[in-house]
Amino acid sequence: GAGVSQTPSNKVTEKGKYVELRCDPISGHTALYWYRQSLGQGPEFLIYFQGTGAADDSGLPNDRFFAVRPEGSVSTLKIQRTERGDSAVYLCASSPPAYNEQFFGPGTRLTVL
Amino acid sequence: DAKTTQPTSMDCAEGRAANLPCNHSTISGNEYVYWYRQIHSQGPQYIIHGLKNNETNEMASLIITEDRKSSTLILPHATLRDTAVYYCIVRAHETSGSRLTFGEGTQLTVNP
């Protein structure tokens, strides 16, 4: 079956611009996670949704970062006033109910010039 | 979540067993040991997890010491496609909803 998909695969933007990154989880997966990964580092947790609500957003670095999941399926990570330090691979993962494994997408590589 | 310590890199010959160690000396009684791997330019992939008993699946075996302070992931017959960064993660076991806290992992290189 289809896995987690993320669009775009690559995004280049200029400092100060607004970007949106999209995640399509596996159908039926109620939990959705966002992570970001800098070069040479392991992924770093950003936010977790259970259904439509953000159950844990403690990993968001500041108020320029925001994520939504309005219908409990697709999620969008929004970054305002991008900075060069936001450059990273943004990973999305989903999990079905009552299951511990997280299934990751291929990521979106964000480059802020 | 408890902190884990892994070697930065390891090499293994193709066809041989790869044994990847992980120390987690501060693990709590309700925390599980998870292993994920990340092949270059892909998202992480779940491998296996366990609490205190040894576990085996189609990908690997997980050996956890009796005091649970360390574990070893075993790939019994490594192939070139097993070249990846392997992450050992300690995590409270919930049905879903707890974050994965990744360290820097071990870069395993399988050589022909």
Chai-1 contact restraints between the chains, C-beta under 6 A:
chainA,res_idxA,chainB,res_idxB,connection_type,confidence,min_distance_angstrom,max_distance_angstrom,comment,restraint_id
A,A31,B,S96,contact,1.0,0.0,6.0,A-B,restraint_1
A,A31,B,G97,contact,1.0,0.0,6.0,A-B,restraint_2
A,G42,B,Y87,contact,1.0,0.0,6.0,A-B,restraint_3
A,G42,B,F102,contact,1.0,0.0,6.0,A-B,restraint_4
A,G42,B,G103,contact,1.0,0.0,6.0,A-B,restraint_5
A,G42,B,E104,contact,1.0,0.0,6.0,A-B,restraint_6
A,G42,B,G105,contact,1.0,0.0,6.0,A-B,restraint_7
A,P43,B,F102,contact,1.0,0.0,6.0,A-B,restraint_8
A,F45,B,R99,contact,1.0,0.0,6.0,A-B,restraint_9
A,Q50,B,G97,contact,1.0,0.0,6.0,A-B,restraint_10
A,L91,B,G43,contact,1.0,0.0,6.0,A-B,restraint_11
A,S95,B,S96,contact,1.0,0.0,6.0,A-B,restraint_12
A,A98,B,T95,contact,1.0,0.0,6.0,A-B,restraint_13
A,E101,B,Y46,contact,1.0,0.0,6.0,A-B,restraint_14
A,F104,B,G43,contact,1.0,0.0,6.0,A-B,restraint_15
A,F104,B,P44,contact,1.0,0.0,6.0,A-B,restraint_16
A,G105,B,G43,contact,1.0,0.0,6.0,A-B,restraint_17
A,P106,B,G43,contact,1.0,0.0,6.0,A-B,restraint_18
A,G107,B,G43,contact,1.0,0.0,6.0,A-B,restraint_19
